[in-house]
Amino acid sequence: MGPRPTGRLVATDTGRDLVLTRTFRAPIEDVWASITDPERTALWFASWSGEPGPGRTVRYRLTLEEGAPEGELRIDACEPPRRLAVSGEDEYGSWRMEALLSADGETTTLTFVQHLDPDTDLGSVGPGWEYYLDVLAATREGDPRPGFDSYFPAQQSYYAGLTPS
């Protein structure tokens, strides 16, 4: 039995959002560094280069994907250590995502939100984000990286069947 899918589909005024949450026993500044420092993001998602800041564009290279695809992301908002919003486009569509952090003592909650296009294939996107966030958790804990096949196609039907709450 593989990891359980945790994502929720939320109705918004402009469409639907995919929402996933992870909690870490770490200060908010440390979790913030895990999602913004290029050396640390390379461990679980992508390396990136460029001058960061709202309104600027950075170049990324996916470090866990075959062929290490590259692209660009625009930084729409950067409010350390609580909110990072980015957007971009590739052959799979447009991507509008946010990472929201909140702290309770030495515990930090990361809420990942992808603002979905109407034609987004949730059955593919959801398992991918579950995987990346679990790799982030494993990296932070020093645990082995999970295998992608435990997420896709294993979680595909869960995500394809989600309806907005």
Secondary structure, DSSP 8 states (H G I E B T S, - for coil): -------EEEEETTEEEEEEEEEESS-HHHHHHHHH-HHHHTTTTEEEES--STT-EEEEEESSSTT--EEEEEEEEEETTTEEEEEEEETTEEEEEEEEEEEETTEEEEEEEEEE-TT--HHHHHHHHHHHHHHHHHHHHT-----GGGTTTTTHHHHHT----
